[in-house]
């Protein structure tokens, strides 16, 4: 029986490598991963969806454990995932080295793509208000309900895409400019836990233990993520 996992989209890029690593070590335990923004994961679990493991933002895990949907005693802190900006492959890379150049770059773009369903999009929406450019950016922004914002670059709908760097890297035909600069960055922190309705709690616990091993940490690091303890 497959181990069913609800996971935040941010981990989909490193898991392209990690699934094979897990299967080589646990050939009898296939993984069935449902990739969604944390907001959607929470909604689905709240209306009765079942799985063995959940990986989501710290805030989402807080609520899931408080409501009893996730087992608090199994919770692990996983990674911090920075938010970055991407352009279409081969396009000139703008300056986002500090707060002021970031503002200039955002205002100069024909359109900026972000997703308000994901944690990075929630933060970016708040950031635009802090930078006092919310009205201007929204007037010509490409705001998607969910999914990979960098696809809007490839489709020609936007000049810049904002999302967690690991999510940007899931799309071919783009270049990551870099992370948001100091003073505007809000790395997304992810946690994991066994769900209270888990059909395979022991295997789920083994999976969580594996997520903290050095070989898994190395893969996360390749995608700009920092281990949380």
C-alpha positions in Angstrom: 0.0 0.0 0.0 1.3 3.4 -0.9 2.1 6.0 1.8 -0.1 8.9 1.1 1.3 12.4 1.6 -0.1 15.9 1.3 2.8 18.2 0.6 3.3 21.9 -0.1 4.3 22.6 -3.7 7.6 24.0 -2.6 9.0 20.5 -2.1 8.0 19.2 -5.6 11.4 20.1 -7.2 13.6 18.4 -4.6 11.3 15.4 -4.5 12.0 14.7 -8.1 15.3 13.4 -6.7 14.1 12.3 -3.3 11.4 9.9 -4.4 14.0 7.7 -6.2 16.2 7.9 -3.1 13.3 6.8 -0.8 12.3 4.0 -3.2 15.8 2.6 -3.3 15.8 2.4 0.5 12.1 1.3 0.9 11.1 -0.6 -2.3 8.0 -2.0 -0.6 6.6 1.5 0.3 5.7 3.6 -2.7 4.8 7.2 -2.2 1.6 8.8 -3.4 2.1 12.6 -3.1 -0.6 15.2 -3.5 1.0 18.5 -4.3 -1.0 21.6 -3.2 -0.5 25.0 -1.6 -0.8 24.8 2.1 -4.1 26.7 2.1 -5.7 24.0 -0.1 -4.2 21.2 1.9 -5.7 22.6 5.1 -9.1 23.0 3.4 -9.2 19.4 2.1 -8.1 17.9 5.4 -10.8 20.0 7.2 -13.5 18.5 5.0 -12.5 14.9 5.6 -9.7 14.1 3.2 -7.4 11.3 4.4 -3.7 10.8 4.2 -0.8 9.5 6.2 1.6 12.5 6.3 1.2 16.2 5.9 4.0 18.7 5.0 2.9 22.3 5.1 3.7 25.7 6.4 4.4 26.1 10.1 1.2 28.1 10.6 -0.9 25.4 8.8 0.7 22.7 11.0 -0.1 24.8 14.1 -3.8 24.8 13.2 -3.9 21.1 12.1 -2.3 20.0 15.4 -4.6 22.3 17.5 -7.7 20.8 15.7 -6.4 17.3 16.2 -6.1 16.5 12.5 -2.3 16.1 12.9 -0.5 14.3 15.7 1.4 16.9 17.7 3.9 14.4 19.1 5.1 13.4 15.6 5.7 16.9 14.3 9.1 17.8 12.9 10.5 21.1 11.7 11.7 20.7 8.1 13.1 23.6 6.0 13.1 27.3 5.4 12.3 28.0 1.8 13.2 31.5 0.4 11.1 33.4 -2.0 12.7 34.5 -5.3 12.2 36.1 -8.7 12.5 34.6 -12.1 12.5 35.8 -15.7 12.1 34.0 -19.0 15.3 32.1 -20.0 17.7 34.4 -21.7 16.0 37.6 -20.7 18.1 40.4 -19.1 18.3 39.8 -15.3 17.1 42.8 -13.4 18.7 44.2 -10.2 17.0 43.0 -7.1 20.0 43.4 -4.8 18.3 45.7 -2.3 14.9 47.1 -1.4 15.0 50.2 -3.7 16.2 48.3 -6.8 13.5 45.7 -6.2 10.9 48.4 -6.2 12.3 49.8 -9.4 12.4 46.4 -11.0 8.8 45.6 -10.1 7.5 48.9 -11.3 9.4 48.6 -14.6 7.9 45.2 -15.4 5.1 44.9 -17.9 3.4 42.4 -15.5 4.5 40.4 -12.4 3.0 37.0 -11.8 2.2 35.6 -8.3 -0.2 33.2 -6.7 -2.2 34.3 -3.8 -3.2 30.8 -2.8 0.4 29.9 -1.8 2.4 31.1 1.2 4.8 33.0 -1.0 2.0 34.9 -2.7 0.4 35.8 0.6 3.6 37.3 1.7 4.2 39.1 -1.6 0.7 40.6 -1.5 1.6 42.0 2.0 5.0 43.2 0.8 3.5 45.2 -2.1 1.4 47.1 0.5 4.5 47.7 2.6 6.4 49.0 -0.4 3.4 51.3 -1.3 3.2 49.8 -4.9 0.2 47.5 -4.4 -2.2 49.5 -6.6 0.2 49.9 -9.5 1.3 46.3 -9.5 -2.2 44.8 -9.2 -3.5 46.9 -12.1 -1.3 44.9 -14.4 -0.4 41.9 -12.4 -0.9 38.3 -13.4 -2.4 36.8 -10.3 -3.1 33.1 -10.5 -5.2 31.1 -8.1 -2.6 28.3 -7.7 0.2 26.5 -9.5 3.6 27.6 -10.7 3.9 31.3 -11.4 6.9 30.8 -13.7 4.6 29.2 -16.3 3.3 32.7 -16.9 6.8 33.7 -18.1 7.0 30.9 -20.6 3.5 31.7 -21.9 4.4 35.4 -22.3 1.9 36.7 -19.8 4.4 38.3 -17.4 8.0 39.6 -17.3 8.7 38.5 -13.7 7.5 35.6 -11.6 7.5 35.6 -7.8 7.4 32.3 -5.8 9.5 30.1 -3.6 12.7 29.4 -5.5 12.2 25.6 -5.4 8.8 26.2 -7.1 10.3 28.5 -9.7 12.8 25.7 -10.6 10.0 23.3 -11.5 9.4 25.2 -14.7 11.6 24.8 -17.7 12.5 27.8 -19.9 13.1 30.3 -17.0 16.1 31.7 -15.2 16.0 32.4 -11.4 17.3 35.9 -10.8 17.8 35.3 -7.0 16.1 35.6 -3.7 14.2 38.7 -2.5 16.7 41.0 -0.8 17.1 41.7 2.9 14.2 43.6 4.3 11.7 42.1 1.8 12.4 38.4 2.2 10.1 36.1 4.2 11.3 32.5 3.9 8.5 30.1 4.1 9.0 27.6 7.0 7.7 24.1 6.5 6.9 21.4 9.1 5.6 17.9 8.8 3.5 15.5 10.9 1.7 12.2 10.9 -2.1 12.7 10.4 -4.5 11.5 13.0 -6.4 9.5 10.4 -3.2 7.9 9.0 -3.8 4.3 7.8 0.0 3.6 8.2 1.2 5.5 11.2 4.4 3.5 11.7 5.5 3.9 8.1 4.5 7.5 8.2 6.8 8.0 11.2 9.6 6.3 9.4 9.1 8.7 6.5 9.4 11.7 8.8 12.6 10.3 10.3 14.0 9.8 6.8 13.3 13.5 6.0 15.8 14.5 8.6 18.7 12.4 7.3 21.8 14.1 5.9 21.2 12.8 2.4 17.8 14.4 2.3 19.1 17.6 3.8 21.7 17.8 1.0 19.0 17.6 -1.6 17.0 20.4 0.1 20.1 22.5 0.2 20.6 22.2 -3.5 17.3 24.0 -3.9 18.2 26.8 -1.6 16.4 25.4 1.4 17.8 25.5 4.9 17.2 22.7 7.4 15.1 23.7 10.4 15.6 22.0 13.8 
